[in-house]
Amino acid sequence: MAYYLRDFPGYPELAGVTPDDFDLNRVQLKEPGPIPEREARWAWEWMSSWGVLEGSFDVGAQINRRVEREATRMLR
C-alpha cells in the first residue's frame, strides 16, 4: 500500500489515506497454476457485463494452456 500511495502523490481522492485504511487481511495469495475454467468464465462474464469484452466465452480461445504451462513453470 505504501508503494501505491508513493506512486500516486497529489491525487485529491487519496489525500489523507494511509495504509491503516486498508484491510490487508483480504489479500489472498495462492500458488500459480492452471486457470480453472469456471474462474475464467466468471471473469469473462463479469468483464463482458461491464462492456469491457464482447462475445461469448470460448475456453479454447480465451485460455492458451501451452502459454499457461510455460508461465507457471517459469514462476516455480
ABEGO torsion letter per residue (X at the ends): XAAAAAABBGBAAABGBBAAABBAAABBBBBBBBBBAAAAAAAAAAAAAAGABBEBBBAAAABBAAAAAAAAAAAX
